[in-house]
Structures are given as C-alpha cells and as structure tokens.
Amino acid sequence: MIAGRDTTSCTLAYTMKFVGQNPEIEKRLLNEAVLPLAAKGDKVTWDDSRNYPFADATFNEVLRMAPPVGDDLRICVGDDTWPSGTKVTDGTRVLICNVSIGRDPFLWKNADTFDPDRWMSYDETGVPAHVKRMDEFVYPVFFSGRRLCLGKDMARFESIVFMTKIFSKLRIIPEKCPDPTMSTGPVIFMRGGNLCRVEKRQ
C-alpha cells in the first residue's frame, strides 16, 4: 500500500497509480524518460530532468488529477471586487478547490482521463519541446503570484527522479481500493490507500 502523506510521496503514489493503470503511457514513459534517465545513475541533474518532456508532462497531469494540496483556504483582508464582478467583504473565507479545478470540464478536455499528451507540444520536425509552465492563475496547484510555492521546482525534480528510480526497476500494478474516497490531510490521499502489486522488471 502506498499511503502518500506528504506532497512528494503523495504525488509519487498517484503517479504509480495512474501510470500503472495505463500500459501504453507506461511504455512510452519508460522509453522516453525513465530508462534514459536511469542510465545516468546517481548523477541526474535538474537540466537532465528537463530534457525529457514526457516525464514533465506526466508530472503535470498527475498534479492536475490529484493535486497534493486538495484545497487552499484564504481569508480576505479588506473589501474587494474580483475581475468577475464578485464582491467579497473583509474577513470572508475563500476556498480554492484544486481538485475541482483540475477536473473542471470547462477548463480541460476529457477532464477525467489521464492524458500527459495534453501538456506536450512538438516542433516542425516532430521533436518534443520543453513542457510549458503551468499558468498558476488557471490552475493554482502551487498557488500563484507573490504566494507561489518556493519549492515547486524541487518538487518537480524530486518526483521525476524518484519516478525514474522506481519505474526503471519495478512494475506497479494497481489493485482495487476498498475505499477510494479522497480525503485531505494536509495533503490529499485516498482513505483506503493506493493499493498495488509490485513486480521486478525483467
């Protein structure tokens, strides 16, 4: 069982779940990122991790479907009017629900489908380009503006390296979860855990 009770392990747990449920994505991730990065041994750098766009895209897609921080609570200091015209008064508690934003069909095509390709772009020769940075004001999983998470790049780097180490050696086969209800802790997790079976890669 993969519990995932901090942001990095939570992201890693959901990465194994979503990738394990999609054999074609797993195969592509192995060929395009995991095995090439694993061949570098313990010397993987930030620049190395950025040279494999499909790993970056997979990270973004996991965050979209299962953000480590499921919701953010903010308290309004002073009366304000939002760009939408909504008026909020001093002391109003504002909940930003990252889970709902990431699954909103008005923002995302096939919102409930795990599809890293939605983040990919290619040049005229078909070579994948670097994945564009997420617009934090559209999807504030690391919040935005002056409140942007200082550790967001480290979280991305850690997750890609951990993912590489695990997937290069092990095959993850998700099992049915007895309680798939999402709960927030300080981070989001499934109450029954992310159950899986692990096989050593040949």
C-alpha positions in Angstrom: 0.0 0.0 0.0 1.3 3.5 -0.9 0.0 6.0 1.6 1.5 9.3 0.5 1.0 11.7 3.4 3.5 14.4 2.3 3.5 16.3 -1.0 6.3 14.4 -2.8 5.2 10.9 -1.7 1.6 11.8 -2.4 2.5 12.8 -6.0 4.6 9.7 -6.4 1.9 7.4 -5.1 -0.6 8.9 -7.6 2.0 8.7 -10.4 2.3 5.0 -9.8 -1.4 4.6 -9.7 -2.2 6.5 -12.9 0.8 5.2 -14.9 0.2 1.7 -13.7 -3.4 1.8 -15.0 -2.3 2.9 -18.5 0.1 0.4 -20.1 0.7 2.5 -23.2 1.6 5.5 -21.2 3.9 3.4 -19.0 5.7 2.0 -22.1 6.1 5.5 -23.6 7.3 6.9 -20.2 9.9 4.1 -19.9 11.3 4.6 -23.4 11.2 8.4 -23.5 12.3 9.3 -20.0 12.7 6.6 -17.3 15.3 4.3 -18.9 17.4 7.1 -20.4 17.4 9.0 -17.1 18.1 5.8 -15.1 21.2 5.1 -17.3 22.7 8.3 -15.8 22.9 6.5 -12.4 23.1 8.8 -9.4 24.3 11.8 -11.4 20.9 13.1 -12.6 20.8 16.9 -12.6 18.0 19.4 -12.9 19.0 20.0 -16.6 18.8 16.3 -17.2 15.3 16.1 -15.9 14.2 19.0 -18.1 15.4 17.2 -21.2 12.7 14.6 -21.0 9.4 16.4 -21.7 7.1 13.3 -21.3 8.3 13.0 -17.7 7.5 16.6 -17.1 4.1 16.2 -18.8 3.3 13.1 -16.7 4.1 15.1 -13.5 1.8 17.9 -14.6 -1.0 15.5 -15.4 -0.7 13.8 -12.0 -0.9 17.2 -10.3 -4.0 18.1 -12.4 -5.9 14.9 -11.4 -4.6 14.5 -7.9 -3.0 17.7 -6.5 -1.1 17.1 -3.3 -2.9 20.0 -1.7 -6.5 19.4 -2.4 -7.7 22.9 -1.4 -6.3 26.2 -0.2 -8.1 28.4 2.3 -7.5 32.2 2.2 -9.1 35.0 4.3 -9.9 38.2 2.6 -8.3 41.3 4.2 -10.4 44.2 3.2 -13.4 44.5 0.9 -12.6 43.6 -2.7 -14.2 43.0 -6.1 -12.9 40.2 -8.3 -12.5 40.5 -12.1 -15.7 38.5 -12.4 -17.6 41.2 -10.6 -18.0 39.1 -7.4 -17.8 41.2 -4.3 -16.1 39.8 -1.2 -16.0 41.5 2.2 -13.4 41.8 4.8 -13.0 38.5 6.7 -14.6 36.3 4.0 -13.1 32.8 3.9 -12.3 31.8 0.3 -11.7 28.2 -0.5 -9.7 27.4 -3.7 -10.6 23.8 -4.5 -7.6 22.5 -6.6 -9.3 19.1 -7.1 -12.3 20.6 -8.7 -10.3 23.0 -10.8 -8.2 20.1 -12.2 -11.3 18.1 -13.1 -13.3 21.0 -14.5 -14.6 20.1 -18.0 -14.9 23.8 -18.9 -11.1 24.0 -18.5 -9.9 20.6 -19.5 -11.0 18.4 -22.4 -11.8 14.8 -21.2 -11.1 16.1 -17.7 -11.3 12.6 -16.0 -8.9 11.0 -18.5 -5.2 10.7 -17.5 -3.5 12.1 -20.6 0.0 13.5 -20.3 -0.1 14.4 -24.1 -2.4 17.4 -23.2 0.8 19.1 -22.0 3.0 18.1 -25.0 4.0 20.2 -28.0 6.3 19.4 -30.9 8.4 21.4 -33.3 8.0 21.2 -37.1 10.2 18.0 -37.2 8.2 16.2 -34.6 10.7 16.6 -31.8 9.0 17.3 -28.4 9.5 20.7 -27.0 10.0 21.6 -23.3 6.7 21.5 -21.5 5.4 25.0 -20.9 5.0 26.2 -17.4 1.5 25.8 -15.9 -0.4 29.0 -15.7 -0.8 29.3 -11.9 -3.8 31.6 -12.3 -5.6 29.0 -14.3 -4.5 26.1 -12.1 -3.0 27.2 -8.8 -1.7 23.9 -7.6 1.4 25.7 -6.4 -0.6 28.8 -5.8 0.3 31.9 -7.7 1.8 35.4 -7.9 3.6 36.5 -4.7 2.3 33.4 -2.9 3.9 31.0 -5.5 5.4 27.9 -3.8 9.2 28.3 -3.4 9.7 24.6 -3.5 7.7 23.9 -6.7 10.8 23.2 -8.9 12.3 21.0 -6.3 9.1 19.0 -6.0 9.1 18.5 -9.8 12.8 17.4 -9.8 12.3 15.1 -6.8 9.2 13.4 -8.3 10.8 12.9 -11.7 14.0 11.4 -10.1 12.0 9.2 -7.7 9.7 8.1 -10.5 12.7 7.2 -12.7 14.4 5.1 -9.9 11.2 3.2 -9.1 9.8 2.6 -12.6 13.2 1.5 -14.0 13.4 -1.4 -11.6 9.7 -2.2 -10.7 6.4 -2.6 -12.4 3.5 -1.3 -10.5 0.1 -3.0 -10.9 -2.7 -1.1 -9.1 -5.2 -3.1 -7.2 -8.9 -2.2 -6.4 -9.0 0.1 -3.5 -11.6 -0.8 -0.7 -12.3 2.9 -0.1 -11.4 5.3 -3.0 -12.8 8.3 -1.2 -10.4 11.3 -1.4 -9.6 13.0 1.9 -7.3 15.9 2.7 -4.9 15.8 5.5 -2.7 18.5 5.0 -2.3 16.7 1.7 -4.8 14.7 -0.4 -4.9 10.9 -0.1 -7.3 8.0 -0.6 -8.7 6.8 2.7 -8.1 3.2 1.7 -4.6 3.9 0.4 -3.4 3.4 -3.1 -3.2 -0.4 -3.2 -0.8 -2.0 -5.7 1.2 -5.1 -6.5 4.8 -4.7 -7.3 6.8 -6.9 -9.8 10.5 -6.7 -10.5 11.2 -5.7 -14.1 13.0 -8.3 -16.3 
